[in-house]
Amino acid sequence: METINIGIVGYGVVGAGVAKLLKLKKQLLEARTGALLNLKTIADIDIETDRGIELGETALVRDAMQVIDDPDIDIVVELIGGDTIAKDFTLKALENKKHVVTANKALLAGHGNELVRTARLNQVDLAFEASCGGCMPIIKSLRESLVANDINSMSAILNGTCNYILTKISQDGSEFEEVLKKAQELGFAEAEPSLDVDGHDTAHKLAILNSLAHGMEINLENIHVEGIRNITPVDIEFARDFGYTIKLLAISKIHDEHVEARVHPTMITKSNPLSHVDHSMNAIAIDADATGKTMLYGHGAGMMPTASAVLSDIADIARNIIAKTKRRVPILGYPEENIRPIPILPMAELFTRYYLRFEAQDHPGVLAKISGILGENQISIKSVHQKGRQSNGKVPVVMISHRAKELWVQTALSQIAATDSVVGEPVVIRIEEDEQD
């Protein structure tokens, strides 16, 4: 039986999970791959902390280059995170003609095009199933299972922290900051949560998925990103009354000459399966021309779910090595020469429906003034709702629009905010529905 030597760079939560699976599932992995997957070396700054794993003959070192430069190691698993030193290590490993497995979405979203070119130049594989959606096989589905499909659209919940926070606000009526603190105590949110709650983690994943779905260069820069900090129990209550749920969605839609790619809080109908994905779970709905609609659901993070996805990549590469082949499946699902730049639709050009909430002055003519400004900007209102009167004399006014252009809506909101008819900034949440309005 052929031995495939593996080196891990980064022995944190996921790194420990990968090591644990390689040790505990040794016989299963041998039976399924036909190879001995030998964990030869692990590199991490901290080699003193006990991870509770019996490493046996596996070497534990501080210097990552002892993994990257080892001529006997076939596969380097990068689990450091971030896009600084991790980029340097990954490029060096590829240049040393090592196959690389990573879970690093920030690295791929920011530097994936360079990494793909380097892997091609050195004729090695770069695999990243764990980078998007944890244990859900999103990457394999887009690269292989849906190879005969044009991908029309993708809608996804890809951040467990945000989904947990929105679920708790919805269930308990708590404010954002209160739920965030609880999420941090439970380990669902980082001490510095900006990457998650401001939507950037989700955008990293969407940039990767867009490339796989459409054969386009990875483009993070032009994805519109909004987070969930401004979502309040008031908006969630209104959404519920209207038959909607608010989720932080990654949305991608292909058009003739461009791709919609946006991340923001979104109202979706109760009939949408994504509306029932709660707590820290992730899911993605894919609409393709041959298959129609399919959906994947599972844990988007965590030691063992993420480690499982890493092992799937290790096993694929091990099978290639045994078969004396490499780069059998293109890294981004298309041969590199077929990947092209596809422009992302400017957000101002988006057409969708909108939920608009204003804190209106309790004066005659205020509603008419707001409606007039919206009308002047070509925004047609489907319904208007007032719900109670606040103690400070302000009246919450909620409007649901027909389809309108983002530019029109933002222009109108700026004009309304500049009047003396409302207090504070208007709230806008986009609405996604299957049927056209």
N, C-alpha and C positions, 0 to 999 in steps of 0.2 A: 504493500500500500504506500502510495506516494505521500510524502510529508510536505505540507505547506506551512511555512514559518510566518508568523504574524507578530508585528510589533505595535504596541499601543502608545500613542503620545497623548497624555492627559488621563490621569487616574482619579477623576472626580466621580460624580454620581453615575454618569453614563459609562465612563471607562470601567468603573467597578462592576457595573452590570454586564458589560461585554465580557470581562474576565470571568465573571461568575458563570455566564452561560457557556463559555468555551470549556470551562472545567466541569460543570455539572452535566452538560449535554454532550460530553465527549463521544460517547458511544453512538448516540442518535445522529450526531453530525457526521461521524465516520460512515454510518450506514447510509445516510442520505446523499453524501457527496462522493463517497468512495475514496476519501483522502483523510489523512491524519492532520487535523488543524491544530498545529502546535503554537501555543502562545509563548514565544521565545523571550520577549523583553517588554517591560512596561517602563515608560519614562514619565516622571512627574517631579515637580519641585519638592513636594511633600511625600517622602517615602517612609516616614515614621508612623503616621496614623494607621491604625489597624482597620482595614476595610471588612474584616470578617471573612476573608477568602483565603483558602489554602492554595498558595501559588505553586507549591512543589518546586520544580526546577526552573520555573520562570524567573528571569533576572529582573530586579527592580532597581532602576538607575535614575539619577537626576538629570542627566544630559540627554536631551532628545536626539542629538546627533549620533548617539550610540545605537539608536534604532534606525535612523535615516541612512546612516553610512554603512550599516551592517550588510555585507554582501549576501548573507544567508537568508535575510528577511525578504519575503516575497510581497507581502501586503502590509502597508503602513495604515493604521487607523488613527486619524486625527480627531481628537475629542477635547481640544483645548477651548475652542470657542473664540469669538471675536474675529477681527480681520486684520490684525497686525502681525504678531509673531506667528500666528497660525498660518497666515499666508506664506510667510517665509519658509516655514517648515514644509508646507504642502508643496510649494514650488520646488524646493530642494529634493523632496522625495520623488516627485515626478521626473525631475532632471536626472536622478539616480536610477531611473527606469524601474521604480517601484510602483505597483498598483496602489491606489489610495482610496480608502473608504472614509467618508466624513459625514458628520451630522450637522455641519456648520452652515446654516442658512445665510447668516450675515456675510460670511466669506464668499459663498457662491453668488449671492445677489450682487455683491459689490465688485467681485473680481472673477466671476465664473467664466467670462469669455476668455480671459487670459489663461485661466487654469485649463480650459478645454483645449486651447491652442497648444499649451505646453504638453498636455497628455498626448495629443495627436503627434507632435514633433517627436516624442520619445516612445510612441507606440505602446502606451500603457493605458489601463482603465482608470477612470475616476467615477466612483459610485457614491450615491448620496440619498438613498431611500429614507433614511431617518431625518432628513432635513425638513421635510414637510409632512405634518400630520402624524408624527410619531409612528405607531405600529400600523397605521393604515397604508396599504400598498398603493399609494397614489402615483409614485414615480413609475413603478412597474406597469401600472394600468395604462398610463399615458404613453410610455415608451414602447410597450409590447402588446398588451391586451387590446388596445383600441387603435392598433396600427392601421386598420382599414377605414378609419373614421375621420371625417372632418369634425373638429370640436367646435360646436356652435357657441356654447357658453359654459361657464363654471361659476358656481356660487358656493362659498365655503366659510365655515367657522374654523379658524386655524389657530386660535389662541385660547388656551384653557383658562388663563387668568381673566381675560375680559369676559369670557362666557360665564365663568363662575360669578363674577361681580354683577353682571347684568341679571343673572338668575336670582341672586340674593336680593338685589334691589326690587325685582319683580315680586318675589315671594314675601319679603319682609317689609317692604316699603322704606328700607333704610337709605340713607344718603351715600353717595359714592365714597367719600373719605372714610366713613365708618366701615363699609364693606371691604374696602381696600386694606384697612388695618387688620381686619379679621382674616383676610386672605393671606396676608403676610405672616400672621401668627400660625396659620395652618400649613404654610409652605407652598401655597398656590401662587403667591406673588413674591417677586424679589424685593429686597430692601430698597433698591432703586428701581421702581417699576415702570419708568418712562417708556422703555423699549416696547413693553407689552401694552400698557393702557393708552399710549398715544398712537398705536396702530402700526408702528414700524416693524415689529416682528412679523405681523401678518403680511405687510407689504413685501418683506424679504421673500416670503414663501410664494406669494403671488408672482413675483418677478421670475422665479424659477419655474413655476407651473406654466406660465404664459409661454416660455421658451419651448417647453416640452410639448405643449398643446398645439402650437402654431408654427414651429420651426423658425422662431425669431430669435435674434440676439437677446441675451438677458438685459433687460432695461428696468432698473429700479428707479432711476432719476425722475422719470416722467409719470410714475404712478401717483395718483392723488391719494393723500393719506389724511384721515381724521381719526382721532381716538374717542374714548368714551367718557372723558372727564366731565363733560357738560350734560350727560344724561341724568335726569332727575326722576324721582318717583312720580312727579306730576305727569311727565311725558309718558312714562310707562303706563300709568293709569289711563290716560287718554287713549293710548294705543290699544290697550285691552278693551276699552269701551267700543272702539271702532273695529275690533276683530283682528288686531295686529299684535305681533310680538316684535320687540326691538332686539336685534342681534348685530354684533360687529361682523360685517361680511367682507370677504374678498370677492370681488365681482369681475369677471372677464367675459367679454362678448366680442366675437369676431365680426367685422364688417368687410365690405369689399376692399377697402384700402387702408384700414386701420383697425386697431384693437381698443376696445374700452378696457381700462384697467384701473380699478379704484377700490379703496378701502375706507369704509366709514360706517357709522351706525345706520342701520337700515330697518324700516318697518316691513315685515313680511306677514302674509296672511296665516291664520291658524291652520289652513289646509296645506301649507308648505311644510314638508317633513323637517326642514331645518329649524322650524319654530319650536320643535319638541326636543331639540338637542340642548340639554341643560348641564349645569354645573361645569366641570372642567373638561367635558367631552368635546371632541372635534368631529366634523363631518364635512364632506364635499359632495355636491350634486353636480354631475356632468351631463350635459345635453349634447349628444353626438348624432350625426345624421343616420348612421346604420343601426346603432343600438337603441336610440332614443335616450330616455333619462335613466341614469344609474346613480347610485349613492354609496359612498363608503362612510363608515362610522366607527369611531374607536378612540382610544386614549391618545392624545396628541403629545404627551410628554410623560415623564416618569422613568425611573431607572430601567425596569425590565421591558416595558413596551418599546422604548427607544432602542435599547440594546437588541431586542428581537429584530428590529429593522436593520440595524448594523450587521447582525449575523446573516441576514438574508443577502446582503451585498457581498460579505466575505464568502459565503457559500457559492454565489454565482461566479465570482472570480476564481475560486478554487476549482470549480468544474471546468472553467475555460483553460486553466493551467494544465489540468489533467488531460484535456482534449488537445493540448498543444495548439491552442488558439488564443487570440486576445482581441479585444475590442470587437467582439461579435455583435453586440448591440451598441449603436452609437450613443455617446454620452448624453446628448440632448434629444435623442430619439430620431434625429435626422443626421445623415452624413454631414460633416462639417461644411463641405462645399455647397450644401443645399440650405444652410442656415442663412437667413437674410435679415436685414433690419426692417421691421414693420413699425410704422409710427403709432404711438399711443394717442388716442383721441384727447385733445385738450379738454379739460373739465368744463370749460365755458360752453362747449359745444354739445354737452350731454342733454338728452331729452329724457325726462322721467316725471313721475308725480312727486308731490311734496306735501309734507305735514309742516304747517307754519303756526307757531304760537307767539302771541304778543301779550305783554302786560299793558293793557290799554287804560288810559285815563277814563274815569267814569264821568265823561262829559258828552253832551249831545253832539252828534255828527262825527264822532271818532271812527266808528265802524265804516261809515260812508267814505271818510278820507282814506282809510287803509285800503278799502276795496277799490277806490278810485285810482290810487297809485298802482295797485296790482293790475287793474284793467289797462291803464296807460302803457304798461310794460308787457301786454299781450298774455297775461296770466289769467286763465279762466278758473273760477272757483267752483268746485263740485259741492262743497258743503261748508257751513259755518256753525261753530258750536261755542256757546258760553256756558261755563259751569261754575255757578256760585259767585260770590263776591268776597274778595279778601278783606281782612280787617283794615288794611291801609287804604282802602278805597279803590284799589286797582282791580280791574276785571280781566281774567285770563280769556283771551279770544283765540280760538283754534280754527284754522282753515285747512281744508284738504283740497289740493288743486287737481285739475286735469293735467295731462302731460304738458310740460313747459320746458323751455330751454334754461339751462343753468345760468347763463349770462343774464337772461331776463329776470330770473328770481333774485340773483345777487344784487343786481342794479336796483330792483324794487325794494329789497330789504334795506339797502343803504339809504334810500330816499325816505323810507318809513322811519328808520331809526333817527334820522335827522329832524323829524318833526317833534312837536310837543304832545303828540297823541299817544306815544308809548313811552314806557320806562324801561331802560336797559336794552340790551341787544335782543332782537327777535331770535327765536329758536327755529332751526330748519332741520328736518330729518327727511331723507329721501325714502320713497316707497317703491318697493319692487313687487310686482304681481305678474302672474303668468299671462293673464289675458291683457290685451291692449285696451286702454281706456279711451 
